[in-house]
Amino acid sequence: MTRIQLHVDGVRYDDDVEPRTLLVQHLRDRIGKVGTVVGCDTSNCGACTVLLDGVSVKSCSMLAVQADGKAVTTIEGLAEPGGALHPVQRAFHERHALQCGFCTPGMIMAAVSLLADNPDPTDTEVREGLEGNLCRCTGYQNIVRAVRDAATAMRDAAGAPDAEAPSEVPAQAAPEQREVTV
Amino acid sequence: MTVTAPRPAPEVGSARRRKEDARLITGQTMWTENITLPGMLHLAILRSPLAHARITHLDTSPALREPNVVAAFSGRDVADTQGGLPCAWPVTEDLVMPVHPPLAVDEVRHTGEAVAVVVARDRASAVDALAAIEVDYEPLPVVLDMEVALAEGSPLVHTDQTTNKAYTWVFDSAQAGTGGAVDEAAAGAEVVIRRRYRQQRLIPAFMEPRSVVVDASADQLTLWSATQIPHVLRFLLAVVTGTPEHRIRVIAPDVGGGFGGKLQMTAEEMIAVLAARRVGRPVKYTETRSESLMSAHHGRDVIQDLELSARRDGTVLGLRVRLTANLGAYLGLVGPGVPLLGAFMYNAIYKFPAYRFECQGVFTNTTLTDAYRGAGRPEATYAIERIMDELAVEVGLDPLEVRRRNWITHEEFPFTTVCGLTYDSGDYEAATQKARDLFDYDGLRREQERRRASGDPVQLGIGISTYTEMCGLAPSRVLGSLRYGAGGWESASIRVLPTGKIEVVTGSSPHGQGHETAWSQIVADQLGVAFEDVEVLHGDTRSAYKGMDTYGSRSLAVGGFALVNACKKVVDKAKPVAAHLLECDVSDVEFSGGAFRVRGTPDGGKSLADCALAVFAAHDLPDGVEPTLDADDVYDPVNFSFPHGTHLCAVEVDTQTGRVSIRSYVAVDDVGRVVNPMIVEGQVHGGVAQGVAQALFEEAVYDADGNLLTGTFVDYTPPSAADLPDIVSDRTETPAPDHPLGTKGIGEAGTIASTPAVVNAVVDALRPYGVDDVPMPCTPERVWQAIQNGGGRS
């Protein structure tokens, strides 16, 4: 057993773990962060994606001990403490970017990381940036739309200097909007 | 005269954002794997490394000496009690039905078959202890190829049987009296086209691995499972285990996709039941992805031999189909019947005068095959849409023109086909015209001409799929006539709570389809309540005790019908209560816009909530009025649902590398009226993606010894975002005349339509190279090889 300390979604956890324990197993089985899921065993599907010190990692592909001393953000820690959704979460909801939702935690975390690297990605950059996350339900089209919408929202919120410039995002036909509380 | 009162905009038809999303985007989802019960133990399963072998020695006792291990057992330990996994679709009287033990007893018949189990305190300990189990196998001859399996002298998959052939099933329009004889059609034909198509083996590859939790403590059996069919499963558990049905509760919590792949009673579910009873504590089993790809049922894997007879003007005279279906080592729950769901669809949207379909189901030493999105209909649609293109080439017509000359025109509905099905509605002309316009069909054809003329190494191909399908499974009498083991009805219950909030109980069991949202929209309109005031309950046999679950694009087509009926019953029950509150005669009460009013009086109405409170208190109800507004309905459909559409695909094929890129894709689908266009579009996107995946990317492959070479997502390759294009999705709307909402099924249409559209495009691009087929999936290697073999220009 090895003693490790993780900050997960803002809470400190000190645990003794078997060195072979995967980060995702530790998150799920010990810390109880079952919002992060396992979809494969070869790191292809990305369902287990979390942020480690702000950068996306597939938590099935690293050991818990490797995360010692680091901060982990899971899908459960993405919304603000008051419950306000992260722009990527909101965009996934608005754009119907999920159906069964099993890939969604990983897909959202990967998208958050993608937008941190590239705040204004093209469709192609989104598709290539999310290549490591498989979805079987949506055909990805609405995921791409959602990520680009979130990018716009995040740039606007950050008051980017070019916020006044014409957006490169093509104007999409606005679907009928209703207020929905989630 | 009807008084029109202001009413909210209708919910049905609006792109409501989904209720389901709130938990799914925040990681608060109840997957089966997330369930932890007090005292729960974990299972690991030892699986066969061989495709066919006799188990000569098996000792689980060494595993019991490993740390944290509570129990270990093999098939032999439970041989007398484990029963067999059921097949609910014995398609013929003489179907060969070998016993399918959850745990192999003496023989294994495919790699991945379960042979022994360890139950331990934690999952890692259970997996570790598998290594301590001693097993010796004596290899037996393996047969993987279905034509070899049918040949004289083939090794037998089931050594206690005399053949690998499970059944032969025939439909002949002359014998059925629904059409002519195909032999006569062929004899009188100017053109006869014969083709062999191969539907490769696919794996549904739902994202959530299968998982099951069983609590068998006390005399109650509670089973949580990542299943599409909690209701069917409860019934089957009663039959297979002998447990009284009223002591069984099955719960499908949030389920992460299915696509037919979770339409099964699985060995793993039964093993978990056996284990829980053995140890007297709750147990959990969750498969790894590798286990899933190896042992969850596969799909397709069919050889199709077609003979199409036609006149030189492109009019089809007859179609003969000989189909060979690889069933795998055992019969799945509905596996033998999957080809039958295609049998009635080979005539597609066309007026064929004569048709004969012969199907043989074959056992091989492979994982069993069963329903996968579309189940039989993608196979049929692929074959007919491919061969219609061949006919077009043969008679020198545009492929859309050949289709137009054969299709049922919109004035001809209802139309009874050569299979005896009555298509209720459709407008193939309208869908095709819309698709043509969105696609710029003529412009792309002109570009294709230019690129052919210039010898462009990157050729443009245009693929067409004018599909229909039969879904909304299904009229129970028809199912009975096909020897299916269950009915096709669906149920809905409405509970009107005292405060006027509504609980809806549906017997269909969603796993990504968005029932909670769509059902809320329907109920909101029917009962005049707010969308937010409706809660939809499903997937738990304790709350939703009656149901036939979700598959075959049936939930809205059948379950939606029951839902509307139940709502109408609620209104009928509320009317006498409203009349009493309004102090009028019940015949003077009308219900519209969510209010009961005295006919002709726009003001002073009573809401459903007023009536609900009145029956709750029940202090002052008219004599004979039951103090509840709750109502149930069970609806058995009178017909299948027949969505249709036209999908057009343009591909660019690099003739030097064989690489295929989809340049544009237009899907125009007619699913009748639409409850939620956002959800429908999502179903089209996802359906098309899976059909494209069959056309270009996916194939389950065994080596010569029966080892699955595509046992991980490294080798079995569902497409990523980078592999797929944006598509244009649009609709035409021909309401289903018999459905109260006018809706048709949409769950499978995209998958059914898209595979032939893509492959037709690939082949179309390569016609100048002498290519008339590329086997699926059309990988660069296969495309390049087809060009080399084509003998056309290089």
Interface residues (C-beta under 8 A of the other chain):
Chain A: E18 R20 D29 K33 V34 G35 T36 V37 V38 G39 C40 D41 T42 N44 C45 A47 T74 I75 E76 L78 A79 L85 Q89 F92 H93 E94 H96 L98 Q99 C100 G101 F102 C103 T104 P105 I108 D123 V126 R127 E128 L130 E131 G132 N133 L134 C135 R136 C137 T138 G139 Y140 Q141 N142 I143 V144 P175 E176 R178 V180 T181 V182
Chain B: S14 A15 R16 R17 R18 E20 D21 A22 R23 L24 I25 T26 G27 Q28 T29 W31 E33 N34 D122 A124 A205 F206 M207 E208 P209 D254 V255 G256 G257 F259 T288 R289 S290 H511 G512 Q513 G514 E532 M678 I679 E681 G682 H685 G686 G687 V688 A689 Q690 T712 F713 V714 P718 S720 A721 A722 L724 D726 I727
